[in-house]
């Protein structure tokens, strides 16, 4: 009886089984297949320009179904970490306008990111945390103490690739609730910018031009996003200053 209990504990500590990797393997195969089949050539500004009348007709004739299909494609794109987010976001703005486009994009991106987060957390998150050294555990504890604020900062500032920010919280033990809230509200400002560009891209196509994606995040917009990130981190700074003052007074 004692041996069985010890074996169960040992299995739990190891925490690894091939089954736990299946979700990540599926996502990895999907990403590889995307490039093998050259599917990226179909999701471009040129495709949007050549099919814009057809897309607008679909929205006019079947608004709800078209929105659901668009969101499903977006969810798959984010979950599989496909490099099509910017083009899809602009397409959302073109098809549905600023308000609905932003709502659909943010909702779908949050669902897709959450799928990847859960897959990574289930497959590797617990194992990596169990084997992590003191330094990683200390960083994890600090992150978890203010995880919503930190996650908002990571989402607001477009420095790190989106899929990286989807994965890292899974390895730092971020709660699902805070992950969903931080993702939904954190990506909203940046998504709104790209959706707004998409809402007006028709005039660019009429001029026979294509949009340079690198020009979307201008210096002014990046500065505004950084300002929002600073606001998100202020409560963390205040909490740390208050804690230090309390420690100093007790001494």
N, C-alpha and C positions, 0 to 999 in steps of 0.2 A: 504493500500500500504506500509506504514511504517512497519506494523507488518510482512508482507511477507518478506520485505528486512531484517528485524531483524532475522527472522527465518532462512533465507538463510545464513546469516552471522554466526549464531549460529551453523548451520550444518557444515559450512566450517571450523569453529574453532575446532569443535569436530573431523572432518576429519575421522571418523571411520564408516565403514560399513562392513558387513560380506563379501561382494563381493571382497573387497580389500584383504581379507585374503586368498581367494581361491588359488592363486598361491603358497603361502607358505604351505597351507594345502596339496596340491597335492605333493609338494616336500617332506613334512614330511611323508606322507603316502607311498611314493615311498621308502624312506629310511627304514621305518618300514617293508615294504613288503620284502625288500632285505634281512633282517635278519630273518624274519619269514620263508621265503622259503629257507633259508640257501644257498643263491646264492654265498656267499663269498667263499664257498668251491670249486667253479668252476673257480675262478680267482686267481690262485696260480702259483708259480714257477713249481710245479709238473705238472699242466695242460699244461703249456708252454713246459716243457720238453717232455711230452708224445705226444704232437701234433705238435712239431716243424717242422717235415717234411711236414705235411699237410699245415701248415701256410706258409711255404716258397714256396710251390707249388702254393698256392692261389696268393701270391705276384708275382710269375713268370708268371702265366697264366692270371691274372686279376689285374694288378698293381693298376690302378686307382680306380676300384670298391672296392678292398680290402682296399685301403687307406681311402676311403670315409666311409666304414663300420667301420673301426678302429676309425676314428675321431668321428663318430656318437656315438659309445659306450663310448668314452672318454668324449664327451660333456655331455652325460647323467650321467656318473659317477660323474663328477664335479658338475653339476647342482643339483643333488640329494645328494651331500656330501657323496658319498659312499667311504668306506675306501679301495679303490683299485688303487689309483693314482700311487703309487710306482711300483706296479707290471705291470700296463698298460704302464707306461713310459719305463720300462725295455723291455717289449714286443715290444714296438714301435722301440726301438733300435735294437732288435734282427731281426725284420721283415724288417725294412726299412733302417738300417744303421744310422750313426751318423748325417749326414746332413738332409736327408729327415725325419728321425725319430724325430729329434729335431723340425723341422718345423711343422710336423703334431701334435706333442704333444703340443707345445706351442700355436699353433693356436686353437686347440680343447679345451685346458684348458682355454684359454682366453674367448672363446665363452661360455663355460659352466659356468665359474665364472661370466661373465657378465649377464647371465640369472638369476643366483641366486641373484646377486646384484640388478637387476631391480625388481625382485620379492619382495625382502626385502624392497627396497626403496619405492615401490608402496604401500605395505601392512602396513608397520610400520614406515618407515623413517620419513615421514612428521609429523606423530602424535607424535612420541617421541621427535622430535626437538621442536614441538610446546609446549610440556609440560615440556621441560627440564628447569632446574634451571640455575642460572647465571654461576655456575662453568662449567657445561656442555657446555653452549653457548660459554664461553670463550675458552674452549678447541677446540670446533668446529671451532671457528674463527681462532685460531692459526693453526689448521690443514689445513683449506681451504686456508690459505695464502700461504702455500708451499705444497699443497696436493700431487703434483706429486713426489716431492723429498721424502716426508714422506712415500708415498705408495711404492716407489722403495726400500726404506730401509726395510719396512715390508716384501716385497716380497723376497728380497735378503737374509735376515738372516732367516734360517730355525728354528726359535724359536717357533713361534705360529703355530697352526694347519692351514692348507691351507683354510679350510672352514671358520674359524674365521676371517681371513684377507679378505675373500670374503664378509663377512657380515658387519664388522665394518664400512668400508667407506660409506655404504648405510645409516648408522645412523648418520654420520658426514657430510652429504651433499656434498660428493665428486662428481664432475661433471663426466658424463659418458665418456667424451673424455679422461680426465686424468686417469680415472679408467682403461680404455682399454689400453692406452699407458703404464701406470705404471705396469699393470699386464703382458702384452706381453713381455716387455723388462726385467721386474723384475724377472720373473720366468725362463728366458732363460738360465742363467748360471747353476742353479741347475738342470734344466731339461736336459741340455747337459751332465752333469755328469752322471745321471742315464741312459740316452740313450746310452752313451759310454759304460757303464757297460753292458747294454743289448746287444750291438753289439758284445761283446766278451763272452757272457754267454754260448755260445755253447761249448766252451772248458771246462767250469766248469761242464756242464752236461756230457761231454765225460768222465770225471774223476769220474762220479758217485756221484758228490757232488751237494749241493745247495748253493746258495749265501745267506750270512747273510746280510740283508738289512741294519742293524745297522753299518756294516763295510764300507758302500759306502761313507758316509760323514765322511771322515777321518779328523784328526786335520788340515792337510795342506789345504784340500778343504774348511773346515769351516773358516779357517783363511783368505783364498782368498775371500770367499763370504763376510766376515765381512769387508775386505778391500774395496770391491766394494761398500758396504753399506756406509762406511765412506766417500768415494768419492761422493756418492749421497747426503749426508747430508751436505757436505762442503759449497755449495752455501747458504744453510739456515743459517749456522753459520756465514758466511761472511756477509750476509744481516743484521743479528741481530747486529753484531759488528759495522757495518757501521751506522745502525740506532741509536745505542747508542752514537757513536761518534758525530753524527749530533745533537743529543739532547743536549749533553754536551757542544758543541760549541755554540749552540743557547742560552744556559743559561749563 
